[in-house]
Every structure is written in C-alpha cells, then in structure tokens.
C-alpha cells in the first residue's frame, strides 16, 4: 500500500496489549476441548466459568458476574425500609412544630397589656397544633392555611413542602423535572404544559395520527425538562418509562396503607396546576407503549433505616437495571451475543473491571478467528490447521515441561524446525563414516593439536590432518512408521485417564510433524470396535458411550495401516482395560466381561500377526489390575515389545521419551515394566 508508514520505539513493557491473547484463550479452553471434543461447547463453558492466563490475570465469567449482580441486588434491597418512608419528613415537621410552639409561648410573655388576647390566641394555636391528624399528607393540608407565629418555622415549613413536592415528582420524573415541580407556580405550569404536550404526542402516535408537534420542536420547547440526551421519541420514552416502572415497582412493594398515604401526599402537593393528573396520564400512556417493563414487580425493601421517596425510587430504578442486565446475561449462550450488552451500564452497576471482563468474554471467538486458529464452517466452529498445530504444540510443551531433566537426558526440549533429523552429539571420524564434518569442533581440534606440538600461535591457513576430523552423529535418516492406538472406551473418562491419553495423541502428532516430518503417524481409536482417526479430527475426538475394549480390532487396523509403510514399524497402545471384545470371523462383535477366553486368544493371535509383520508393540497401561498386567506381560513376551505401567500424570512423558529414544536407537532411560 503506497503512502503507508510505521513508527517504531524501544520496547519498555507498556506496549503490551490489553486483555488476553488468542493463545491465552486457546490455552484456557484446550483441556475442555480435548476432553469433550466440542470447540463451541468449550468456549461456552469459558464464557460461563471465566478463565485465567499464564500471567495470572483472571477474567470473570458470566456465573461470577451474575453472582456479583445478585450481591448488588441484595445490597439495594437492604438499603432502606418502606415502612419508614416519610420518617425524615416527619422528623423535620416535628422540629418545625416545636419551634412554632416555643414561639407561641414567647408571644404570651411579651404581649404586655394584650396578654389575655395573646394567651387566648396562643392557646387556640396550641390546640390546633395538638389536634393535627397523624398522616403526613393530612398534616401538610391542615398546615397549608395556618398563620405561623414563627417566621423561621414558616420558612422551614415552606422548604419542607418544596422538598416533598420535589420528592413526589421525582417518584415519576427525573431530577430536572422534579426540581421544577418544587419551584414556583410558573415553573410548575411549564412542567404541566410539557407533560401535556408529550401525552398528546403519545396518544396521537397510538392512534396512528400525525404527531404534532414534531419531536425536534417539542425538545426545543421542553428539552430542559428531559436532559437525558434522547435522540428521538422512542429513546425519550425508554428513559421516562424506566423511571415510571421503578415508581410502579415501589408502589407495588408498599402496603395498601402506605400507598394511600403516598397518593394523598401526591394529590396535596401536585394538585395546584393539575400535575398529578398529567403524571398519571403519562404513566398510563407509557404502560401502553412499553408493556414489557415489569411495571408492578414487587420487591420490598428490608433495610433497617428510613429512606426518602426519591431515594427509594432511585433504588427501584437501579433494581430494574440489575434485573434487566441479569436477565440478559442469563440468556447468553455464545460470546458474540454479549455485543448487545451496554458496557457502560455494567461499569455503573458492577465497576469498570466487570465491564472489561465482559468485553473480553464478548471477543473470545473473534480473538481466535482473527489469529487464524478457528474458523466457522457451515455454522460450526472448527479448528484451522494453524489452530491444530498450536494445540499440538501446547500439548507437547506441557508434557515435556513435566519431565525431570534426568529422565530425558540431553534430549533438546525445543521441537521446532522441519529440517533433517539431527543429534547434537559429535564423534571422531572413523573410516567408513559419512563425512558430515562439524567445522567448529574440527578447527578447534586442529588448533589444540598445533599448540600441543609447539608450533606457536595459530596461523592461517590452519593445517588439518585426518585425526582432527570430528563429525556430527546423525540419527537414522530412514523413516519410521507408528500407529498410536488409544482406548476410547467408557472406562477411560470414568477413571480420569482420557484427557492424558488425548494429550499424548496431540503431542505425538505435533512431535512427528515438526521433528520427524518423514515419519508416518496413524491414529486408531478403539472401544467396542476400532476406527482410524485423521490428525485434523483429533481435537473433536471424544470417548465412546459404549462398553468393550477391542484391542484385537485396534491391532488389526494398525497392522493394515502399516502394511505399505517402510522403515521401522511400531504400534503404541494406551489402555486401561483388559480386552473384552473382538471381531468374529463373520464380522460380528463379541463382548463379554470379565474377558472371555476366546477374546484373549483372538487378541493374542493378532499380536502374533503383528510380530510376523515385524511390528513392535509398546503398551502403556493405566490403572493396571492383576488380570490386565498378566495379559500385557503375555503380549510383550510374544511380540518382544515393551510394557510400561504408569499413571495419567506420567503417561505423556513415558510415551514421548520412549518414542524419541526408540527413534534414535537409544533405550537407556526407560525400563520395561516400570
């Protein structure tokens, strides 16, 4: 591309991209994929359970996020007590009344000659205050026409009424509109007119009529009432409906007496310019327009402290958001579906870390696809060749990392490269050896020889003699052919042996493909019968829901697969059970447990045929019982192969080291029957 440019800077660690890498994601699902053989299901489980990277970073899954949401919901439900909804207002009113009573008493003492009239007036006022009804709404109504003696008490009462009017309006409307409800008559008339215009628009739309005024004109006239940044009528309705649905939930959570008290308070405080009617009208229109919001979902608050009307409505609004997010997360089945979740809302409810984790979960599949590790074919997610190589290399690295260094000798742990098979060891040249000189060691030998002969400092050209020659010790360049026969019977997962065997298959395939590219590896899976498994099918291979260990069929199939191959031939068997099935002459499968004599004889007969075909059988036995050990030793005596009785943790190391050392003609590290 012409004109493109790049800038480079020294690496300081800060350039590390945020979030996990595709390799981290593949590593997180690798065991699940190998165990169950379903990539989509493995990603779904990572989505639900979360995962950790080798660097120690933890990414919460949906299950953990839903638990946090539930904790937040419990916290909200414990934030107040609806039975003490007006507790603060009642306390303020009592203080106002105490101040007024004190002022009445002072007025009698300062009345002078009019003391008798002042005392009668004060007594009448005291009596009126003492006879106030108990309800907050009724008290507000009685005191609205009261002639206050204390100006401080009068001002405090006006402030209380303004705050209550704002709270009652905030039950249904947002803060800006509620503030106007608490202001003067002119501001309340502006609010009433705005709500009336909005109601008219909603009713026109419901009737299929042209909307007048247009949304843009409406916002120009009344946008100060709705500062939520709505871009169209639908967005404005969603904002208002969320608030009103929260108010509906609050009312549904109250007792009938509490609802009646709040309704009376609303009528008293908002009736001056018909605000209560316009708000009720808007609520009905919004219910009709958005009926699915769960308007009457009751959730009583159970906290031990009082709470105001506005604060209670805020609690129910947040509860609705928590419930909506929880419902959405519970419905998610694929990572890509999380793209519909509002991450801003997640950050507000659960914090920025939760939002970042959710964003990571949403991109799990995309990360793997962009790296070329997976691809979707016919609606199903599958591993690509690159993904298969990466998965195999991971399995190989994991198994080699478990080996003690003294178990593998000087075998190099790195397996990358596709050149000819080389052994890093060298040896002095002998007559008849191929002249594959190790130049560095040969020149060093010449220099050391020259120094020992007293010729002084090294000179150029260096003079070589035959005794200086040191050659590379090459491994056999002829190809070897191997069939790996893996037991897929139901006992393998039941005894926790399956995953270890599957990793061995992946690792061995990766080892041969990278280090011994001329070698042949065939894979056979066997349970009641045996079948060939192609390398690209390995990740999807799982155990068979069938009883029966048909080693006879596996050996026969392996022998057939090796028939046309050249070089050394071997079958590597991984099993945890005695032969309990074989294929009879007519093609039918015979099964019996405990193993029948005819099955044992048919299996040993196939061992003899493999031996005659010069095929070595190495058997790796997991959870060996007495009968399985006896059968394996009998098979080893017939074939002259080797048997290893091992555990799932050590299986991979034994198989890989045995393969490498047999391939190299070295057998000094593993002992049969260990």
Secondary structure, DSSP 4 states (H G I P E B T S, - for coil): -TT---------STTPPSS--HHHHHHHHHHHHHHH--HHHHHHHHHHH-EE-TT--EE--HHHHHHHHHHHHHHHHTS-BGGGTTHHHHHHHHHHHHHHHHHHHHHHHT-GGGHHHHHHHHHHHHHHHHT--SSHHHHHHHHTT---S-HHHHHHHHHHHHHHHHHHHHTTS-HHHHHHHTS-HHHHHHHHHHHHHHHHHHHHHHTTPPPSS-HHHHHHHHGGG-TT--SSHHHHHHHHHHHHHHHHHHHHTS-HHHHHHHHHHHHHHHTTTTHHHHHHHHHHHHHHH-GGG-TT-----B-SS---HHHHHHHHHHHHHHHHHHHHHHT--SGGGGGGS-HHHHHHHH-HHHHHHHHHHHTHHHHHHHTTSEEEETTEEEE-HHHHHHHHHHHHHHHHHHS-HHHHTT--S-----S----S-EEE--TTS---B-HHHHHHHHHHHHHHTT--S--SSPP--GGG-EEE-PPP-S--EEEEEEE-SHHHHHTT-HHHHHHHHHHHHHHHHHH-TTSEEEEEEESSSEEEE-GGGGGG----S-----HHHHHHHHHHHHTT--S-EEEEEEESS---EEE-TTSPEEE-SSPPHHHHHHHHHHHHHHHHTTEEEEEEEES--HHHHHHHHHHHHHH--EEEEE-HHHHHHHHHHHHHHHHHT--SS--TT-
